[in-house]
Amino acid sequence: MTQTTDPTALELGLDTFGDVTADSEGRLLPQGQVLRDLVDEAVLADELGIDFIGIGEHHRADFAVSAPEIVMAAIAARTRRIRIGTAVTVLSSDDPVRLFQRAATLDALSEGRSELILGRGSFTESFPLFGQDLSDYEVLFEEKLDLFTRLIRDDTVTWQGRTRAGLKGATVHPRPERPLRAWIGVGGSPESVIRAVSHELPLMLAVIGGDPRRFRPFVDLWHRAWDQVGKPALPVGIHSPGHVGPTDDEAKERFWPGYKKMHDLIGGSRGWPPLRREDFEREIAHGSLYVGGPETVAKKIAATVRALGVSRFDLKYSAGPQLPSVLQDGIRLYGEQVVPMVRDLLA
């Protein structure tokens, strides 16, 4: 099954987990400064015409964003056109009703530019922090996703589950002026793809390692599942890490130190071996790390979009304790050169 992407409909965005950055001496910056810099980065992306900025949610010292909707509201107040979303909302440890209220409020304040990407998250710190039991990992996500999708579709909701109090004929305020836009973010499993179809939400694939073409079977499954329910398929997007520099060599040298620190910090708790430079280079050449000069990154994005037939590509531009100026430069090159080049390559 072959799907093609209309380059005029393709969305090219950015996202960040709010990684704590560092100064030129390698000293970590205060999380407050990281948050203020993040808002400035989103303003720059808006000025450059980038389609989307996504803000991650984490609850650990190496990331500054634990309340993405507040950061998104600050961005909305200083921008005019860019879409603003989460990347992702850790729905399993959140409350769907409060999340709906925050999302509806943000959508009103941004005049319809907000969206959510709903997921389980890649870390588990939020579960004990908010009193959730990790043994309920599956049921928490299933029940909360079911309730949240009902809230965004129905004015009055009756719902019963075992992970929170039920609702009976409840109307949650504020009422959105337009349907709230939400995606399901997944790491790539057939069950996750079918779940997104069953809830009639678009799919965001986290493609963070290996040849991106290995995700093609999930995209094909997506379209077959929509054919079976007799409805047009909703969009599929992907998120992958990378950095744009003036040249291939400069991009690698800028990105490598912070990327390795991030990888080894996370990997230390997960049993990963330290990242080697040759593995970094291999992932750039053959995997899902989009690091290089503008032409190199644009060609790789265009090839991935063609191979998977997706309608959105989000570049995760932050990775570990990078210099804020490096992030700003990467955003500028992405918006000024990569985005128009990708559209030309796909035309």
C-alpha positions in Angstrom: 0.0 0.0 0.0 1.5 3.3 -1.1 0.5 6.6 0.4 1.8 10.0 -0.8 2.0 13.3 0.9 0.7 16.5 -0.6 3.6 19.0 0.0 1.1 21.9 0.3 -0.6 20.1 3.2 2.6 18.9 4.9 3.2 20.5 8.3 6.8 21.0 9.4 7.3 21.6 13.1 9.6 21.6 16.0 9.4 20.1 19.5 11.4 20.2 22.7 11.3 18.5 26.0 12.7 21.6 27.7 16.1 20.0 28.2 18.1 21.9 30.7 20.8 23.8 28.8 24.3 25.0 29.7 26.5 28.1 29.4 29.8 28.2 27.5 31.6 26.9 30.5 29.3 23.8 30.7 27.4 25.0 33.8 23.8 24.1 33.8 21.4 27.0 33.6 18.6 27.5 36.1 15.3 25.8 35.0 13.6 29.2 35.1 16.0 30.6 32.5 15.5 27.5 30.4 11.8 28.1 30.4 12.2 31.7 29.4 14.6 30.7 26.6 12.1 28.1 25.4 9.4 30.8 25.0 11.9 32.9 23.0 12.6 29.9 20.8 8.9 29.5 20.1 8.6 33.2 19.2 11.5 32.8 16.7 9.8 29.8 15.2 6.6 31.8 14.8 8.5 34.6 13.1 10.1 32.1 10.7 6.8 30.6 9.6 7.3 27.2 11.2 4.0 25.4 11.4 4.1 23.9 15.0 6.0 24.0 18.3 5.5 21.1 20.7 6.4 21.3 24.4 7.2 18.1 26.3 6.2 17.1 29.9 8.7 15.6 32.3 9.1 15.5 36.0 12.9 15.2 36.5 15.9 17.5 37.0 17.2 17.3 33.5 14.1 18.8 32.0 12.5 22.1 32.9 8.9 21.6 31.7 6.5 19.9 34.1 3.5 22.1 33.3 3.5 22.4 29.5 0.1 24.2 29.1 1.5 27.2 31.2 4.5 27.4 28.8 2.1 27.1 25.9 0.0 30.0 27.2 3.1 32.2 27.5 4.0 31.3 23.9 0.4 32.0 22.7 0.5 35.5 24.2 3.7 36.3 22.2 2.9 34.6 18.8 0.3 35.0 16.1 0.2 32.0 13.8 2.2 29.0 15.0 0.3 26.0 16.3 1.2 25.1 19.9 1.0 21.7 21.4 2.2 19.2 23.9 4.8 16.6 23.1 3.5 14.7 25.0 0.9 15.0 27.7 1.5 12.2 30.1 -2.2 11.3 30.3 -1.8 8.2 32.5 -0.9 10.4 35.5 -3.1 13.4 34.7 -6.8 13.9 35.3 -8.8 14.0 32.0 -11.3 16.6 33.3 -8.6 19.0 34.5 -6.7 18.4 31.3 -9.8 19.2 29.2 -10.3 22.4 31.1 -6.7 23.5 30.6 -6.8 22.6 27.0 -10.1 24.4 26.3 -8.8 27.5 28.1 -5.6 27.5 26.1 -7.4 27.0 22.9 -9.5 30.0 23.6 -6.6 32.2 24.5 -4.6 31.1 21.4 -7.7 31.5 19.1 -7.7 27.9 18.1 -4.0 27.2 17.7 -3.5 24.7 20.5 -3.4 20.9 20.4 -2.4 18.0 22.6 -0.4 14.9 21.8 -1.6 12.3 24.4 0.8 9.5 25.5 2.2 7.4 28.2 5.5 9.3 28.4 9.0 7.8 28.3 9.6 8.1 32.1 7.7 6.9 35.1 8.5 9.7 37.7 5.0 11.2 37.4 3.3 8.0 38.6 4.4 8.1 42.3 4.5 11.9 42.2 0.7 12.0 41.6 -0.2 8.9 43.6 -0.6 6.5 40.7 0.3 2.8 41.0 2.6 1.6 38.2 0.9 -1.8 38.3 -2.1 0.1 36.8 0.0 1.3 33.9 -2.3 -0.1 31.1 -5.7 0.5 32.7 -4.7 4.1 33.6 -4.0 5.0 30.0 -6.9 3.1 28.6 -9.5 4.6 30.9 -8.2 8.1 30.9 -8.0 8.1 27.1 -11.6 6.9 26.9 -12.8 9.6 29.2 -10.8 12.4 27.5 -12.0 11.5 24.0 -15.6 11.5 25.3 -15.1 15.0 26.8 -13.7 16.5 23.6 -16.7 15.1 21.6 -19.7 15.3 23.8 -21.2 18.3 25.6 -22.6 16.0 28.4 -20.7 13.0 29.6 -21.6 10.0 31.6 -18.6 7.7 32.4 -17.6 5.1 34.9 -14.2 3.5 35.5 -12.0 2.3 38.4 -9.1 4.8 38.2 -11.1 8.0 39.1 -14.6 9.0 40.2 -17.3 8.5 37.6 -19.3 11.2 35.9 -23.1 11.4 35.4 -24.4 13.9 33.0 -21.5 16.2 33.5 -20.7 19.2 31.4 -17.2 20.5 31.8 -16.3 24.2 31.3 -15.1 26.2 29.5 -16.8 24.9 26.4 -14.5 25.0 23.4 -15.5 27.3 20.5 -14.2 24.6 18.1 -13.4 20.9 18.5 -10.2 20.4 20.5 -7.4 18.9 18.4 -5.6 15.9 20.0 -3.3 13.2 18.7 -2.2 9.9 20.2 1.6 9.7 20.5 3.1 6.1 20.3 6.5 4.5 20.1 5.3 2.0 17.5 3.3 -1.1 18.1 0.3 -2.6 16.3 -1.9 -2.3 19.4 -1.2 1.4 19.7 -2.1 2.0 16.1 -5.4 0.2 16.4 -6.1 2.1 19.6 -5.7 5.4 17.9 -8.1 4.3 15.1 -10.7 3.1 17.7 -10.6 6.5 19.4 -10.6 8.3 16.0 -7.6 10.4 16.7 -4.6 11.2 14.5 -1.4 9.3 15.1 2.0 10.7 16.0 4.9 8.2 15.8 8.0 8.7 17.9 10.7 7.6 15.5 13.9 8.1 17.6 16.2 5.4 16.4 17.0 3.1 13.5 15.9 3.3 9.8 12.6 5.3 9.8 11.3 3.0 7.0 10.8 0.3 9.5 7.7 2.2 10.6 6.1 1.8 7.2 4.1 -1.3 8.3 2.5 0.7 11.1 1.4 3.4 8.6 0.1 0.7 6.3 -1.8 -0.9 9.2 -3.2 2.6 10.0 -4.7 2.9 6.5 -6.1 -0.6 6.4 -7.8 -0.1 9.8 -9.4 3.1 8.6 -10.6 1.3 5.4 -12.2 -1.4 7.6 -14.2 1.1 9.5 -15.2 2.8 6.2 -13.8 6.3 7.0 -11.0 8.4 5.5 -7.8 8.0 7.5 -6.8 10.8 9.8 -3.3 12.3 9.6 -0.1 10.5 10.6 2.9 12.5 11.9 6.4 11.6 13.1 8.8 13.1 15.7 12.5 12.6 15.4 15.6 14.3 17.0 18.1 16.4 15.2 20.0 19.7 14.7 20.7 22.0 11.7 24.1 23.6 11.5 25.8 25.8 8.9 27.6 22.6 7.6 27.4 18.9 8.2 30.6 18.9 10.3 29.6 22.0 12.3 26.2 20.5 13.1 27.7 17.3 14.4 30.3 19.0 16.5 27.7 21.4 18.0 25.2 18.6 18.8 27.4 15.7 19.8 28.5 16.8 23.4 25.0 17.5 24.7 23.4 14.6 22.9 25.9 12.2 24.4 25.4 13.6 27.9 21.7 13.2 27.6 21.9 9.7 26.1 24.4 8.5 28.8 22.4 10.1 31.7 19.2 8.4 30.7 21.0 5.2 29.6 22.7 4.9 32.9 19.4 4.1 34.6 18.3 1.8 31.8 21.4 -0.3 31.3 22.5 1.2 28.0 26.2 1.3 27.2 27.8 4.8 26.8 27.1 6.3 23.4 30.1 6.0 21.0 30.9 8.6 18.3 30.7 5.9 15.6 27.1 5.0 16.8 26.2 8.7 16.6 27.6 8.9 13.1 25.8 5.7 12.0 22.5 7.0 13.3 22.9 10.2 11.3 23.9 8.3 8.1 21.3 5.5 8.3 18.9 6.1 11.2 16.6 8.7 12.6 19.0 11.4 13.7 18.6 14.5 11.5 21.9 16.3 12.0 23.7 18.2 9.3 23.7 21.3 7.2 20.4 22.6 5.7 20.6 20.6 2.5 21.5 17.3 4.3 18.7 17.6 6.8 16.1 18.7 4.2 16.9 15.8 1.9 16.6 13.4 4.8 13.3 14.8 6.0 11.9 14.7 2.4 13.0 11.1 2.0 11.4 10.1 5.3 8.1 11.9 4.4 8.1 10.1 1.1 8.9 6.7 2.6 6.2 6.9 5.3 3.6 9.1 3.6 3.2 11.2 6.7 1.5 14.7 6.8 3.6 16.2 9.6 7.3 16.1 10.6 8.4 17.5 13.9 12.1 17.9 14.6 13.1 17.6 18.3 15.7 20.3 18.3 16.8 20.1 22.0 18.9 17.3 23.4 20.7 17.5 26.6 22.8 20.5 27.9 23.2 22.4 24.6 24.1 26.1 24.4 21.0 28.2 24.0 22.6 30.0 21.1 23.1 26.6 19.3 19.4 25.9 19.6 18.5 29.3 18.3 20.8 28.9 15.3 19.3 25.5 14.6 15.8 26.9 14.6 16.7 29.7 12.3 18.4 27.5 9.8 15.4 25.0 10.0 12.9 27.8 9.3 14.8 29.8 6.8 16.3 27.0 4.7 15.2 23.5 5.6 11.4 24.0 5.5 11.3 25.7 2.1 13.8 23.1 0.7 11.7 20.2 1.9 8.6 21.6 0.2 10.6 22.1 -3.0 11.9 18.5 -2.9 8.5 17.1 -2.4 6.8 19.3 -5.1 
